[in-house]
Amino acid sequence: MRKIEPLVMLVIVMLLAAMAAPLALATANGAGSSVDRALDYLRSRQQSDGGFAEPGGKSSEQVTSWVICAVASAGKNPASWRMSGKSPVDFLSARAGGWSKLPDIERNCLAVCSAGADPRSFGGRNLVADIKARIATDGHIGDMVNDHCWGIIALVAAGEKAPDSSRTWLAARQNIDGGFGFSGDSGSDPDDTGAALQALAAAGEDRQSNTIKRALSYLRFCQASDGGFTWQAGASNTGSTAWCVQGLVAAGEDAGADAWAVSGKTPLDFLSSMQKDDGHFRYAVDTDTNPVWMTAESVPAVLKKQFPLNMSNTPKKDAPAAATNSSASANFTVATDNGAIPAIPANTNDADTTPSRANPPSAKHRLARDADLLSGWAVSDREPGGGVAAFLVICATYLLALGLVYLANEVISG
């Protein structure tokens, strides 16, 4: 009987270890699970034309471009996501001829580059040339600070080197509080400050510069007690938080570190709390509109990826400034009322209308909040359970070792 007992003990120990190890692995991979669920949700929203649509709506160019960026940020190939044989890249290519507003060109150039396609020959367009044609002699791109930020990001995504004058122009637009606004005369907001940090990094700004430090101080001021970021007196929202996380990454900060914790909660903790069971992310605790767009905006922040995604690529050459400011260019117009990346989209299921940034962020946040149309952007790679995973692994290893020692003693003594 005593010879059987050690075998029974060993079997029990091995079963416990076998049960604990997969659980520990699954828990430790919580970040991957969060992103995977988000991607699964996005894929479920792909349409037969290759584009992506909000529930009840039709494919949107704007939503599709952000889904492409999200998929690419996760290390996936957007061109391989096909519905009825068409990919999101095909969807954008078929519509490239209609892009006339600079913000659309910038956003779609970023998406095209993220997908690995050629922005210099896409749907019959040279998107890089279109953006470079808008660089004024002082380095300013477009009309708004927002245009400028995403113009820099799009050019660097295409392998260009932004002119030094573009970097210094942006730094000079910093407000007295350290933040950046949608336009040169706008008050600071966390969304555009996050975008500016990404653009400054893409343009080669030193992370230790006073410009970066002041912008980070402004973001600390905007951070709420739940770890997220808020617009003025509103509740934390994933839109602002996601952009701030990307800005922090660009500045060399860790949005999941204690240094960015308020009341024990980091920006990534807040984003994690916004993900729902089906994988999508809501805008705020009590608001859930435009889930596809918001989830697409969330994934890069979850993965701590800044734009552009190819920052490690070697720039090909300087992007020369145009001889004059071509604001009246016949090729395309500058949308002073439509930013490259929306801060807060309005809920829409219109077949022919994509969410747009109708006003500078300050007004957009205010109007969206008053109308209860706020929508969510973010997702987190910090699901709870990392400590539990480590504990389970240690326990499983300890039990297995204990069982082996017990068995050895029994064999020797028996």
N, C-alpha and C positions, 0 to 999 in steps of 0.2 A: 504493500500500500504506500509506503514511504517513497518508493521509486516512482510511483505514478504522480504523487503530489508535485514534485518539481516540474514535471511535464505540463501538468495542468496550469501551474503558476506561469510558466513560460508562455503558454498559449494565450493566457489572459493578458499578460503584459504586451505581447506582440499585437494582439487585437486592439488594445488601448492605443498603442503607438500608431497603428495603421489608421485608426479613426481620428486621432488628433492631428497627424501630419497634414492630410488634405485640408482639414478645417483651418489649420494655421496658414497653409499656403494660400487658401482662398481669402482669408482675412488680410494677409500681408499684401495681396494683390488688389486691395480695395480700390486703389487709384485706377488701375487698369479696368476694373469692373465698372467704375463710374463712367469712364470714357467710352468703353465698349457699349454700355447701355445707351449713352447719348448718341453714338454713331448708329446703333440699331434703330433708334427712334428717327434719326434723320433719314436713314435709308428707306424707312417705311413711308416717307413723305415724297419720294421721288415720283415724278409723273411720266407719262408715256413719251413726252417730248424731251426727256432727259433732265428737265429742270425740276425745281423743288417748289412746293406750294404749302401755304398754311392750310389747316383743316377747313374744308368748304370752299377753298379758293383755287385759282389756277397758277401755273408756274410764274414766278417772279424773277426778273434778272437780278435784282438786288439780293433777294434771299439766296438765290442760287450761287452768286459769287461768294457769299459768306460761308455757305456750306462747303464749297470747294476749298476755301482757306482752312476750314475746320478739319476736313478730311485729310488734307495735306499735312496739317500740324500734327496729326496723329500718326504720321508715317505711312499713310495709305495713298494709293494712286486714284485721284478723283476720276480720271478717264476710264478706270475699270468699273466704275459704278454705272451700270447701264440699265435702262428700262426700254423695252421694245427696240433694243439695239442702239439707243441713243444715250450719250453720256452728258453730264452737265457742261462739259467743255464744248460739246457739239451744240448744246442749247445756246450758249453765249456766242459762239462763232456765227451762228445763223442770224444773230441780231446785232452784230458789231457795227454794221453799216449805219444803224440808227442812233448811235451814241453821239450826242452833240454837246452835252454838258461836261465840263472838266471833272467834276466829282465822280461822274459815272465812269469816265475814262480811267481815272486814277484807281478807283475801286476795282474795276474789271481788269486793269493791267496787273494789279496785285494778285488777283485770282488766277489769271492766266499764267503768271510766273510761278505761283504756288503749285499749279497743276503740271508744271514742266513743259508747257507749250511755249511757242515763240511769240512774244509780244510785238515783235517787229514785223510779223507777217501773220496776222490773226484776223480771220474773217474779212480779208481785203484791207485791213488797217495796219498802220504802224503806230501802235499805241505809245511807244517810247517817243517817237518824233512829235506826236500830238502834245505830249506833256512838255517836252523840251521847248517847243515853240511858245510856251506860255511863261518861260523864265524871263523875267525882266532884267534890266541892266544891274539892278541892286540885288539880284538873286531871288526876288520874291516870285512865287509861283501862284498864279491865279489872283483872286481878289481877297479871299478870306484867309485868316490864319489856319483855319481848318483845311482849306484847299492846299495851302502851302505844306502843311505837315504830311498829308497823304500823297502829295506830289513827290516829296523827298522819299517817302517810304516806297512808292511805286517805282521810282527810278532806281533805287538801290536794289529792289527786288529783281529788276531787269539786268543787274550787273553794272549799272552806271555808278559813277561817283558823283555825289551831289556837290555842286560848287561850294567853296568855303563861304562865299557871299550868302548862300541860302541858309547856311547854319547861323551865321552872325545875324542875318535879318530876323530869324526866328528867335534867337536869344534876346534880341532887342525888343521883342514884342511881349516879354515877360512883364506881368503886372507887379505892382509894388508889394502885393501879398505873396509873391513867389509863384502864383499860378498863371495859367494861360486861358484865354477865352476863345470863343468861336471866331470873332473878328478882332481887328486891332483896337476897337473901342468898346469891346465887351468886357464885362466883369469876368473874373476867373471862375472856372467850373472844373470839377475833378475829371470829367470825361476828356475834355480837350487838353487838360494838363497831362493825363496819361498818354494821349496821342502825341503831344509835343515831346515828352520824354523819349518815346520810341523814335520820333523823327530826329531828334538831336543825337541820339545814339547812332542811328543809321548814317547821319552826316559826319560822325567822328568826334562829337563833343566829349571832352574828358569827363569821366564819371566823378572826378574830384573837383570839378569846376564849381564855382559859386552858383552858376545858373542851375545846375543839377541839384545842389544842396538846398537851394531856396525852393525849388519845385517840390522836393521831398518834404520839406517842412510844411508847405501848403497842404500836401496830401495828409499829413499827420493831423493837421487842423480839421480836415474834412472827415476824418474817420470817426465812426459812431461806436457806441458802447457794445454793439453786437459784432464788431470787427469789420463790418462792411463800410461802404462809403455812400454818402448821401448828397443829394442836391439841396442846398440851403437847409430849410427846416424839415424837409421831408424825411420819410423813413428810408433806411438803407435799401438800395436796389442793386440788382445783379448787373445792370448795365453799367452803372458808374463803377462798381467794384471790379468788374472784369477788366475794364480799360485801365483802371488804376493798378491792378495786378500786373498787367503787361507793361505798364510804365515803370513799375518797381523792378521788374525783371530787367528791363532795358538799362536801368540805373545801377544794376548789380545788387539789388536787394532781394531778400527771400521773403515773399509774402506769407510764408507759413511759419516764419521764425518768431520767437518770443518778442523780438524787437518790434514787431508789428502787431502785437497782441494788445487788445484793449479789454479789460475785465476778463482776461484769460482767453479771448477769442480773436483769431487772426482773420484777415480777409478771406483766406481759403476756407476757414471754418464756416464763415457766413455763406460763401458760395455753395459749399457742400450741403447746407441746409435747404437750399433752393431746388435740389433735384427731386423729381417725383418718381414714383414707382415705374412708370413707363419709359424713363430715361430722359425726359425733357426737363427743361429748367424754366421756372417761372420768374417773373420780374421782381416780385416782392412777396412778402408773406401773404398779403391779401389780394394780390393781383396776378393774373395769369393770362396774358394775351400774346399773340404772335409767337407761339412756342417753338416753331421751326427756326425762325430767325434768331430768337433768343438763345436757343440751344447751340446754333452754329457759332454765335458770338462767344459762347461760353467755353467751348472746347480748348481753344488756344490758351486761355487763362488758366484752365484746369491743369494743362500740361506745362504751365509756366513758359510759354513760348511768346516771344515778342514778334512784332512785324518790323521788317519783312522776315520771313522764315529762313532765308538764306544768308543771314548775316556773316557766316563764315566764308562765303564766296569772295573771291578776289575781284574787286571792281575792275571793269574793263578800261574805262577812261573817264575823264571829266566830262560832265554834261555842260557844254558851253551855254552861257547866258545869251538870250536873244538880244539883238541890237536895240530893240525897243519893246516896250510892253505891248503885247498884241491882244489887248482886251477886246478889241473889236474884230478879231480874226474871223474871217468868213467861214473857216472850217468848223468851228464850234464855239459855243457861247459859255461863259462862266455863269454858273448858277449861284447867285449870291444868296438864294433862299433854299439851297439844297446842298448840304454838306456832304463830303465824301463818305463819311460814315455817320449814320444817324445816332444821336444820343438817346432819344426815346422815341420809338416808332409808334405811330397810331395804329390801333387794331384795324386790319383791313382784310376783307375777303374779295375785294373787287378784282374781277378777272384781268383788268387792264391797268390796275394801279398798284404800284409797289410802295411800301412805307417810305416816307421821305422826311428829311429834316427841314420842316417848313420855316423854322425860325432859329436864331441862335439858341444854344442849349438852355440858357436861363429861362427864356419864354417857353421853350418846348417842355421843359420839366414842369413848369408851373401849370401850363395848360393841360398837360397830360394828367398831372395829379388831380387838378380840379375836375376833370372830366372822367376820372377813374379809368384812364386808358393806358396807364403805365404798363410796360411789358418787360420781360426778363431776359437777361443775356448770359448768365454765367453758370458755371458748373465747377465742381472742385475735384481735385485729385487727392484730397485728404479725407477719405472716409475714416470714421472711427474704427479702431481695432488693431492698429499697428503694435501696441504694447501687448494686447491679448495674444496676437500671433506669436510673438517672441516667447511669451510665457508658455504657450502650448507646446512649442517646439522643445523648449527646455524640459518641460514635464515629461514629454514622450521619450526624449533621450535618457532622462534620469531613470524612468521606469524600466526601459529596456536594459540599461546597464545594471540596475538593481536585480532584475530577473536573471540576467546572465550570471551575476555573482552568486546569487542564491542557488542556481542550478549547479554551478561549479562546486560549491561547498557541499551540496547534497551528494554529488557524485563521489567527491573525495571521501566524505565521511561514511558513505554507504558501501 
